[in-house]
Amino acid sequence: MIGKFCSIACGAKFIFNSANHTLSSLSTYPFPIFFEEWELDVKNITNAWDNKRDIVIGNDVWIGYEVVIMAGVTIGDGDIIGTGAVVTKDIPPYTIVGGIPVKPIRKRFKQETIDILLKIKWWNWSDEKIYKHILDIQNGNIENLI
């Protein structure tokens, strides 16, 4: 699931559950996928991988070049993910992260500003209201958005 006003650079990859392997098996080989060859029940095909939930990307998120996002990760509103990063865990809102695996670099804004942005959720405004405040959004004039 991808929120509104997100920017996703070339080469970003989303690793879904079916591209993973199970950790509960003694083997990483996906036997259930090859159910016919191994005379397994087709209804057990999803046993080939662990179900780690959907990937959820918040609103106003920037994802850099060749970022890899693993299954089950939630990326918060307003996050920035640096080029080449590998996201293996949830990221809190308005955090800049980078690395393999990602680590927080810093918050984008003071906590007071983050709290206001999460409260007003400008990305859910009507087009007309966004048009009216687009320069305030671009220039960081938070007081004009309240």
Secondary structure, DSSP 8 states (H G I E B T S, - for coil): -B-SS-EE-TT-EEE-GGGS--SSSS--S-GGGGTTTTT--GGGGGGGS------EE-SS-EE-TT-EEETT-EE-TT-EE-TT-EE-S-B-TTEEEETTTTEEEEESS-HHHHHHHHHH-GGGS-HHHHHHHHHHHHHT-GGGT-
